[in-house]
Amino acid sequence: MLRCRSVLSFAQCLFRRKVVEMDSLEDSKLCRCLSTVDLIALGVGSTLGAGVYVLAGEVAKGNSGPSIIVSFLIAALASVMAGLCYAEFGARVPKTGSAYLYSYVTVGELWAFITGWNLILSYVIGTSSVARAWSGTFDELLGKQIGRFFSTYFRMSSPGLAEYPDFFAVCLILIISGLLSFGVKESAWVNKVFTAVNVLVLMFVIIAGFVKGDTENWKITEDALINFTAVTRNLSLAGNVTSAYGVGGFMPFGFEGTLAGAATCFYAFVGFDCIATTGEEVKNPQKAIPIGIVTSLLVCFLAYFGVSAALTLMMPYYLLDEKSPLPVAFEYVGWGPAKFVVAVGSLCALSTSLLGSMFPLPRILFAMARDGLLFRFLSKVSKRQTPVAATLAAGSTAAVMAFLFDLKALVDMMSIGTLLAYSLVAACVLILRYQPDGSYAKPSCNPEKENLTSEDGEMELMESESQLAMLKEGGFTLQTVLNPSMLPTEQSSTVVNIAVSVITFVVCIVSTLTTYKGEAVLAMESWILGLLAVCLVVFIVCLLVVWRQPQTSKKVSFMVPMLPFLPVLSVFVNVYLMVQLSGDTWIRFAVWMAVGFLIYFGYGIRHSLEGQQDEDDDSAHSDLENKNSAEGVEDDDNADENNQFIIHEKTSEC
């Protein structure tokens, strides 16, 4: 039974952190059979979905023009910052759970539950929407016969529901769920096949684009754009006609258009985080996970970069079709039959994207159920060492959503969960790197340390006593904050925690002001400039304070470079993108979180495994104290008897 008898103890329950047993990292209920190549294929397949066949045309025509390759470069750099943070955590805490686990070991249980609950929503909506997209793409190849049949005989007219129930999408999700339940090794093999076909098709598109492309399509003049606008809109050139497609050249919409395109392209790199959920199913996870994340992001960037360059070289950007740019582009250059190759690649990309969305969902459910924050039955594992209960529950939920609901209004909610996870992981890297060694993990037993000489033991005791005395005497002063000790202490860790919290708060304020009060910023109004200046000063001071603190001496196979600047920049990018989402999306997010808090405060907080361990430790500590007090009384009695005996001896000698 949970013992939260005061506000303080209740807060401690909310922010208790998970301690990872470092000597049991290799022990897992799941099958440890994946290789580094499997992880790369999983990351590429999940990230390089159907968006590569559609997104390039949409962004190039509406935002960036030929400079879409720069947009993808900026988006890739922003995604790499999040990827590097995931890679370090994968090396430090190679267990199942992804951002949920990373938050649990760093900032506590409540934030971990919020992260995991939102990841569940993101993966469920992602799985359902990709399944419906697969069904729609296949229906397009058949001349929309499936859609016409179901809309005629099974039409649904209720608001919020889809036009008709998508039986095909349900079958797809159930097939993927069955495959994942059967075994992770078999799932990885199927994913590698589809990913290989997808990559081969994209290589064909890139090579064909560069062969049939024309660099003049990157040098279109503004006059040509004005003429095209006048023709398409039936306007007279005698009037004042303005181009609807920018000013031409490489950046027809200016650098602002390129940045706007980068914000859209950022979501094209979402999906690599599924690799972080394989910590207990991959061989040598501390090396394989970082390599898998970084390599998959690199492959995806090269694919997006190459396809967008080939597309804008083959065809003027203002003629691109926003829904199916590649088939139209091949028709434009006289390679019409190539559209069938593109269709095969698109279906393979959707298949791997569906598998990549479905794969991490049961792992998150399994990790949260194993920790007691969700219902225990979800942590059951089959004989083939797969989380079968979580997989079937996740598949059933996603199938119902794909069957009934119109997911277009819910897709933006995926972004909140993903961006929140990215932000927390980046902040957790900062916090964890400045914590004292071993603060998030129980060290494995080392017999050599048990055989220390008395001199080594005395030296360690003296060092710990001197550090403790320094903490008690020093307190929080400007001197200790700016000139801390060489090794991280609880004091320096607390300074970093406070500074990171302030930085995050300042980033939220600046993002909100620049988004909703942009006109005041452009008008150079004094109040907002003063507020932004204060925020900038506080931001720089906190960043310098974090930079001055000592980092942990524990080294792992991969560590984020340029600390603390790179994680802070990642937090800024993710928070800024979250602020751009609509108010309706945030309202739906609040409703989802309300449901989650009912589950957590009604079930999770009372069944948390960490809470039960804390109670066991408290009871053991209480028994030990009682035992020591009893032994202390006996020792005092014996001491009195010995003293009497010694005194008696002395008096007899006299």
C-alpha positions in Angstrom: 0.0 0.0 0.0 1.3 3.4 -1.0 2.4 5.5 2.0 2.2 9.2 0.9 1.1 10.8 4.2 2.2 14.3 3.5 2.7 16.6 0.6 6.5 16.1 0.7 6.3 12.3 0.6 3.6 12.5 -2.1 6.0 14.7 -4.2 8.7 12.1 -3.6 6.4 9.4 -5.0 5.9 11.5 -8.2 9.6 12.1 -8.8 11.2 8.9 -7.6 13.6 7.7 -10.2 14.2 4.2 -11.6 17.5 2.6 -10.7 19.0 0.3 -13.3 20.7 -2.8 -12.3 24.0 -2.6 -14.2 24.9 -6.2 -13.5 21.7 -7.5 -15.1 21.8 -5.6 -18.4 22.2 -8.9 -20.3 19.3 -10.5 -18.5 16.0 -10.0 -20.3 12.7 -11.8 -20.9 12.9 -10.8 -24.6 14.9 -12.5 -27.3 18.3 -10.9 -27.8 18.8 -11.7 -31.5 18.9 -8.5 -33.5 22.1 -7.2 -35.1 23.3 -3.7 -36.0 22.2 -4.2 -39.6 18.7 -5.1 -38.3 18.6 -1.8 -36.3 19.7 0.2 -39.3 17.1 -1.4 -41.5 14.5 -0.8 -38.8 15.4 2.9 -38.5 15.6 3.5 -42.2 12.3 1.6 -42.9 10.5 3.5 -40.1 11.8 6.9 -41.1 12.0 6.6 -44.9 8.3 6.1 -45.4 5.9 7.2 -48.1 6.7 10.8 -47.3 9.8 10.6 -49.5 7.5 10.0 -52.5 5.1 12.9 -51.7 6.7 15.4 -49.3 9.4 16.6 -51.7 6.9 17.8 -54.3 4.6 19.4 -51.7 7.4 21.4 -50.0 9.2 22.3 -53.2 6.1 23.8 -54.8 4.7 25.6 -51.9 7.7 26.7 -49.7 11.2 26.1 -50.9 11.5 25.6 -54.6 14.9 24.0 -55.6 16.3 25.0 -52.2 14.3 22.1 -50.7 17.7 20.3 -50.6 18.8 23.0 -48.1 15.5 22.5 -46.2 16.2 18.8 -45.8 19.8 19.6 -44.7 18.5 22.0 -42.0 15.8 19.5 -40.9 18.4 16.7 -40.9 20.8 18.7 -38.6 17.9 19.4 -36.2 16.9 15.7 -36.2 20.5 14.6 -35.7 20.7 16.6 -32.5 17.8 14.6 -31.1 19.3 11.4 -32.6 22.7 12.0 -30.8 20.9 12.4 -27.5 19.0 9.1 -28.0 22.3 7.4 -29.0 24.0 8.4 -25.8 21.1 7.1 -23.7 21.1 3.9 -25.7 24.7 3.5 -24.7 24.2 4.4 -21.0 20.9 2.6 -20.4 20.5 -0.2 -22.9 17.1 -1.3 -21.8 13.6 -1.4 -23.4 11.6 1.7 -23.1 13.1 4.5 -25.2 12.4 8.0 -24.0 10.1 6.7 -21.3 12.9 4.8 -19.6 15.4 7.7 -20.2 13.0 10.1 -18.4 12.4 7.6 -15.6 16.1 7.2 -14.7 16.7 11.0 -14.9 13.7 13.2 -14.0 11.3 10.8 -12.2 8.2 8.7 -12.5 5.6 11.4 -13.3 7.5 12.8 -16.3 8.3 9.2 -17.4 4.6 8.3 -17.4 3.7 11.5 -19.3 6.4 10.7 -21.9 5.3 7.0 -22.3 1.6 7.9 -22.4 2.2 10.3 -25.2 4.5 7.9 -27.1 1.6 5.4 -27.0 -0.7 7.9 -28.6 1.9 8.8 -31.2 2.5 5.2 -32.2 -1.2 4.2 -32.2 -2.2 7.2 -34.5 0.9 6.6 -36.6 0.1 2.9 -37.1 -3.5 3.6 -37.9 -2.8 6.5 -40.3 -0.1 4.5 -42.2 -2.4 1.5 -42.5 -5.1 3.7 -44.1 -2.5 5.3 -46.4 -1.4 1.8 -47.5 -5.0 1.0 -48.2 -5.6 4.2 -50.1 -2.5 3.8 -52.2 -3.4 0.2 -53.1 -7.0 1.4 -53.9 -5.5 4.1 -56.3 -3.7 1.4 -58.2 -7.0 -0.5 -58.6 -8.9 2.6 -59.8 -10.5 3.3 -56.5 -12.8 0.3 -56.8 -12.5 -0.7 -53.1 -13.4 2.8 -52.0 -16.4 3.0 -54.2 -17.7 -0.4 -53.0 -17.4 0.4 -49.3 -18.7 4.0 -49.6 -21.8 2.6 -51.4 -22.7 -0.3 -49.0 -21.0 0.7 -45.7 -21.1 4.5 -45.7 -20.8 6.2 -42.3 -22.1 9.7 -42.0 -21.3 10.5 -38.3 -19.0 13.4 -37.5 -15.5 12.3 -36.5 -15.8 9.0 -38.2 -14.3 8.0 -41.5 -16.3 8.0 -44.7 -16.4 4.2 -44.7 -14.9 1.5 -42.5 -11.5 0.4 -43.8 -11.5 -3.4 -43.6 -8.3 -3.5 -45.6 -6.4 -1.4 -43.1 -7.6 -3.6 -40.3 -6.3 -6.7 -42.0 -3.0 -5.1 -42.5 -2.6 -4.2 -38.9 -3.7 -7.6 -37.7 -1.1 -9.2 -40.1 1.7 -7.0 -38.8 0.6 -7.7 -35.2 0.7 -11.5 -35.9 4.1 -11.2 -37.4 5.5 -9.2 -34.4 3.9 -11.7 -32.0 5.5 -14.6 -33.8 9.0 -13.4 -33.4 11.2 -10.3 -33.6 13.8 -12.1 -35.8 11.2 -12.9 -38.4 9.8 -9.4 -38.3 13.3 -7.9 -38.8 13.9 -10.2 -41.8 10.6 -9.0 -43.5 11.5 -5.4 -42.7 15.0 -5.8 -44.3 13.4 -7.2 -47.5 10.9 -4.3 -47.9 13.5 -1.7 -46.9 16.0 -3.0 -49.5 13.3 -2.8 -52.2 12.4 0.7 -51.1 16.1 1.9 -51.1 16.7 0.3 -54.6 13.6 2.2 -56.0 14.9 5.5 -54.5 18.3 4.9 -56.0 16.6 4.4 -59.4 14.7 7.7 -58.9 17.9 9.6 -58.0 19.9 8.2 -60.9 17.1 8.8 -63.4 16.6 12.3 -62.1 20.3 13.2 -62.6 20.3 11.6 -66.0 17.2 13.3 -67.3 17.5 16.4 -65.2 18.3 20.0 -66.4 20.1 22.5 -64.2 18.1 25.3 -65.9 15.2 24.2 -63.7 17.2 25.7 -60.8 17.6 29.0 -62.6 14.0 29.9 -63.6 13.5 33.7 -64.0 10.7 35.7 -62.4 9.4 36.8 -65.8 8.7 33.1 -66.7 6.9 32.7 -63.4 4.8 35.8 -64.0 3.8 34.6 -67.5 2.9 31.2 -66.1 0.8 32.8 -63.3 -1.0 35.0 -65.9 -1.8 31.9 -68.1 -3.0 29.7 -65.3 -5.2 32.4 -63.8 -6.5 33.9 -67.1 -4.9 37.3 -66.3 -3.8 40.0 -68.7 0.0 40.8 -68.7 -1.0 44.4 -69.2 -2.1 44.5 -65.6 0.1 44.3 -62.5 0.6 40.6 -62.3 2.5 39.1 -59.4 4.1 35.7 -59.5 2.3 33.1 -57.3 5.5 31.0 -57.3 8.1 33.3 -55.8 10.8 35.3 -57.6 12.6 32.3 -59.3 16.1 31.2 -58.9 17.4 28.6 -56.4 15.5 30.2 -53.5 12.3 31.6 -55.1 10.5 32.1 -51.8 13.6 33.5 -50.0 15.4 32.1 -47.0 12.2 32.4 -45.0 10.6 29.9 -47.4 13.5 27.6 -47.0 13.2 27.7 -43.2 9.4 27.1 -43.5 10.1 24.1 -45.7 12.7 22.8 -43.1 10.0 22.9 -40.4 7.8 20.6 -42.5 10.7 18.4 -43.5 11.7 17.9 -39.9 8.8 15.5 -39.5 10.2 13.4 -42.3 13.0 12.2 -40.0 10.7 11.1 -37.2 10.8 7.4 -36.7 14.5 6.6 -35.8 13.5 6.5 -32.1 12.0 3.1 -32.6 15.6 1.8 -32.5 15.8 2.9 -28.8 13.1 0.5 -27.9 15.2 -2.6 -28.9 17.6 -2.3 -25.9 16.8 -5.9 -24.7 16.5 -7.5 -28.1 19.8 -6.5 -29.8 23.2 -8.0 -29.3 25.7 -5.6 -27.8 23.2 -2.8 -27.4 25.6 -0.2 -26.0 27.3 -0.1 -29.4 24.6 -1.2 -31.8 22.0 1.3 -30.8 24.2 4.5 -31.3 25.5 3.1 -34.6 22.0 2.2 -35.7 20.5 5.6 -34.9 23.3 7.7 -36.5 23.6 5.5 -39.6 19.9 5.4 -40.3 19.6 9.2 -40.0 22.5 9.5 -42.5 20.9 7.1 -45.0 17.6 8.9 -44.7 19.1 12.3 -45.3 21.0 11.1 -48.4 17.7 9.6 -49.7 15.7 12.7 -49.1 18.4 15.0 -50.4 18.9 12.9 -53.6 15.2 12.5 -54.4 14.4 16.2 -53.9 17.3 17.2 -56.0 16.4 14.8 -58.8 12.7 15.9 -58.7 13.5 19.6 -59.0 16.0 18.9 -61.8 13.6 16.8 -63.8 10.8 19.3 -63.7 10.3 23.0 -62.9 9.2 23.2 -59.3 6.0 25.2 -60.1 4.7 22.3 -62.3 5.1 19.6 -59.6 2.1 17.7 -58.6 1.6 17.9 -54.8 0.0 14.5 -54.4 2.0 12.3 -56.8 5.1 14.3 -57.9 7.3 11.4 -59.0 4.9 9.8 -61.5 4.1 13.2 -63.0 7.8 14.1 -63.2 8.6 10.8 -65.0 5.7 11.5 -67.4 7.2 15.0 -68.0 10.6 13.6 -69.0 9.1 10.8 -71.2 9.6 7.9 -68.8 5.9 7.1 -68.2 6.3 3.4 -67.3 8.6 4.3 -64.4 5.5 5.2 -62.4 4.9 1.5 -61.8 8.4 1.2 -60.2 7.5 4.2 -58.1 4.3 2.6 -57.0 6.1 -0.6 -55.9 8.6 1.5 -53.9 5.8 3.5 -52.4 4.0 0.3 -51.2 7.2 -1.1 -49.8 7.9 2.2 -48.0 4.4 2.2 -46.5 4.9 -1.4 -45.4 8.2 -0.7 -43.6 6.7 2.5 -42.1 3.8 0.5 -40.8 6.1 -2.1 -39.2 8.3 0.7 -37.8 5.2 2.4 -36.2 3.9 -0.9 -34.8 7.2 -2.3 -33.6 8.0 0.2 -30.7 4.4 0.4 -29.4 4.2 -2.9 -27.6 7.7 -2.4 -26.2 6.6 0.9 -24.6 3.5 -0.8 -23.2 5.7 -3.8 -22.0 8.2 -1.5 -20.2 5.5 0.6 -18.5 3.6 -2.5 -17.4 6.7 -4.2 -16.1 7.4 -1.1 -14.0 3.8 -1.2 -12.7 2.6 2.0 -14.2 0.2 0.2 -16.5 -1.7 -3.0 -16.1 0.5 -6.0 -15.3 -1.0 -8.4 -17.9 0.6 -6.2 -20.6 4.1 -7.4 -19.5 3.4 -11.1 -20.4 5.9 -12.7 -22.7 5.3 -15.6 -25.1 7.4 -18.7 -25.4 9.2 -17.1 -28.3 10.2 -14.2 -26.0 8.0 -11.5 -27.6 5.7 -9.2 -25.6 2.6 -10.9 -27.0 0.0 -9.4 -24.7 1.2 -5.8 -25.4 1.5 -6.5 -29.1 -2.1 -7.9 -29.4 -3.5 -5.0 -27.2 -1.7 -2.4 -29.4 -2.7 -4.0 -32.6 -6.4 -4.3 -31.6 -6.4 -0.6 -30.5 -4.8 0.6 -33.7 -7.1 -1.6 -35.8 -10.2 -0.1 -34.2 -9.0 3.4 -34.9 -8.1 2.6 -38.5 -11.5 0.9 -39.0 -13.7 3.7 -37.7 -12.1 7.1 -37.3 -11.1 9.9 -39.5 -7.4 10.4 -38.5 -6.6 13.6 -40.3 -7.6 15.7 -37.3 -5.5 13.5 -35.0 -2.3 13.4 -36.9 -1.0 16.6 -35.4 -1.2 14.9 -31.9 1.6 12.6 -33.1 3.8 15.6 -33.2 3.2 16.6 -29.6 4.2 13.2 -28.3 7.3 12.9 -30.5 8.5 16.5 -29.9 7.9 16.2 -26.1 10.0 13.0 -26.1 12.8 14.6 -28.1 12.8 17.6 -25.7 12.9 15.4 -22.6 15.6 13.2 -23.9 17.8 16.2 -24.7 17.2 17.7 -21.3 17.9 14.3 -19.6 21.2 14.0 -21.4 22.2 17.3 -19.8 21.1 16.3 -16.4 22.6 12.8 -16.5 26.0 13.9 -17.7 26.4 16.2 -14.7 25.2 13.8 -12.1 27.6 12.0 -9.7 28.8 8.6 -11.0 26.4 5.8 -10.4 23.4 8.0 -9.5 21.1 6.2 -12.0 22.5 2.7 -11.7 23.4 0.1 -9.2 27.0 -1.1 -9.9 27.7 -4.7 -10.6 29.4 -6.7 -7.9 33.2 -6.5 -8.3 35.1 -9.0 -6.1 38.3 -6.9 -6.6 36.8 -4.0 -4.8 35.9 -6.2 -1.9 39.6 -7.0 -1.4 40.9 -3.4 -1.1 43.7 -2.9 1.3 43.1 -1.0 4.5 45.1 2.0 3.1 42.9 2.2 0.0 39.8 2.0 2.1 41.0 4.7 4.4 41.9 7.0 1.5 38.4 6.5 0.0 36.8 7.2 3.4 38.9 10.4 3.8 37.9 11.6 0.3 34.2 11.0 0.9 34.4 12.7 4.3 36.2 15.8 2.8 33.6 16.1 0.0 30.8 15.8 2.5 32.4 18.5 4.7 32.8 20.7 1.7 29.1 20.3 0.9 28.0 21.1 4.4 30.2 24.1 4.9 30.1 25.6 1.4 26.4 25.7 0.5 25.2 27.5 -2.6 27.5 30.4 -3.1 28.6 32.2 -6.3 32.1 30.8 -5.7 30.9 27.2 -5.6 28.6 27.6 -8.6 31.2 29.3 -10.9 34.2 27.3 -9.5 32.9 23.9 -8.6 35.0 20.9 -7.7 36.7 18.7 -10.3 34.2 15.9 -9.9 30.4 16.1 -10.0 28.7 16.3 -6.6 25.1 16.4 -5.5 25.5 20.2 -5.2 26.8 20.6 -8.8 24.0 18.3 -10.0 21.4 20.4 -8.3 22.8 23.5 -9.9 22.5 21.9 -13.3 18.9 20.7 -12.6 17.9 24.2 -11.7 19.7 25.8 -14.6 18.2 23.3 -17.1 14.7 24.0 -15.7 15.2 27.7 -16.1 16.5 27.3 -19.7 13.5 25.2 -20.7 11.1 27.8 -19.1 12.9 30.7 -21.0 12.7 28.7 -24.3 9.0 28.2 -23.8 8.5 32.0 -23.3 10.6 33.0 -26.2 9.0 30.5 -28.5 5.5 31.7 -27.5 6.4 35.4 -27.9 7.9 35.0 -31.3 5.0 32.8 -32.5 2.0 34.7 -31.3 3.5 38.2 -31.0 5.6 38.2 -34.1 4.1 41.5 -35.4 5.2 43.2 -32.2 8.7 41.9 -32.7 8.8 43.2 -36.3 7.4 46.5 -35.2 10.3 46.8 -32.7 7.9 47.5 -29.7 9.9 48.3 -26.6 8.1 46.0 -24.2 8.6 42.8 -26.2 12.2 43.7 -27.1 12.9 44.3 -23.4 11.3 41.0 -22.4 13.3 39.1 -25.1 16.5 40.8 -23.9 15.9 39.7 -20.3 15.2 36.2 -21.5 18.4 36.2 -23.6 20.5 37.3 -20.6 19.0 34.7 -18.3 19.4 32.0 -21.0 23.1 32.8 -21.5 23.8 33.0 -17.8 22.2 29.6 -17.2 24.0 28.1 -20.1 27.3 29.3 -18.9 26.6 28.0 -15.4 25.8 24.5 -16.8 29.0 24.7 -18.9 31.1 25.4 -15.8 29.9 22.3 -13.9 32.0 19.1 -13.9 30.8 16.2 -16.0 30.7 12.5 -15.0 33.9 10.6 -15.4 32.1 7.5 -16.6 32.7 7.0 -20.3 30.4 5.0 -22.7 30.7 3.9 -26.3 29.0 7.1 -27.5 28.7 10.5 -26.0 26.9 13.7 -27.3 29.5 16.2 -28.4 29.5 20.0 -27.7 27.8 19.7 -24.3 25.8 21.6 -23.2 25.2 23.6 -26.4 23.9 20.9 -28.7 21.2 19.4 -26.3 20.0 22.9 -25.5 19.7 23.8 -29.1 17.7 20.5 -29.6 15.3 21.5 -26.8 14.8 25.0 -28.4 14.0 23.5 -31.9 11.6 20.9 -30.5 9.8 23.4 -28.1 9.5 25.9 -30.9 7.9 23.4 -33.2 5.5 22.3 -30.4 4.3 25.9 -30.0 3.5 26.1 -33.7 0.7 23.5 -33.3 -2.9 24.6 -33.3 -5.0 25.2 -30.3 -7.4 22.4 -31.2 -4.4 20.0 -31.1 -3.5 21.1 -27.6 -7.1 20.7 -26.4 -7.1 17.1 -27.7 -3.7 16.6 -26.0 -5.2 17.8 -22.7 -8.1 15.3 -22.9 -5.7 12.5 -23.6 -3.5 13.5 -20.7 -6.5 13.7 -18.4 -7.3 10.0 -19.3 -3.6 9.2 -18.6 -3.6 10.9 -15.2 -6.7 8.9 -14.2 -4.8 5.7 -14.9 -1.6 6.8 -13.2 -3.2 8.2 -10.0 -5.8 5.5 -9.9 -3.5 2.5 -10.6 0.1 3.3 -11.5 1.3 5.3 -8.5 0.0 2.5 -6.2 1.5 -0.4 -8.2 4.8 1.2 -9.2 7.6 -1.3 -8.8 10.0 1.4 -7.7 7.5 2.4 -5.0 7.3 -1.2 -3.7 11.1 -1.4 -3.7 11.2 1.8 -1.7 8.8 0.3 0.9 10.8 -2.9 1.1 14.0 -0.8 1.6 12.3 1.2 4.3 11.0 -1.9 6.1 14.5 -3.5 5.9 16.1 -0.3 7.1 13.7 -0.2 10.0 14.4 -3.8 10.9 18.1 -3.1 10.7 17.8 -0.1 13.0 15.9 -2.1 15.6 18.5 -4.9 15.4 21.3 -2.4 15.8 19.6 -0.7 18.7 19.2 -4.1 20.5 22.8 -4.9 19.8 23.8 -1.5 21.1 22.1 -2.2 24.4 23.9 -5.5 24.8 27.2 -3.9 23.9 26.6 -1.2 26.5 25.9 -3.8 29.2 29.0 -5.8 28.1 31.1 -2.6 28.1 30.0 -1.8 31.7 30.9 -5.3 32.8 34.3 -5.0 31.1 35.0 -1.6 32.7 34.1 -3.0 36.1 36.5 -5.9 35.5 39.3 -3.6 34.3 38.9 -1.3 37.3 38.9 -4.2 39.6 42.1 -5.5 38.0 43.8 -2.1 38.4 42.8 -1.8 42.1 44.1 -5.3 42.8 47.4 -4.4 41.2 47.7 -1.4 43.3 
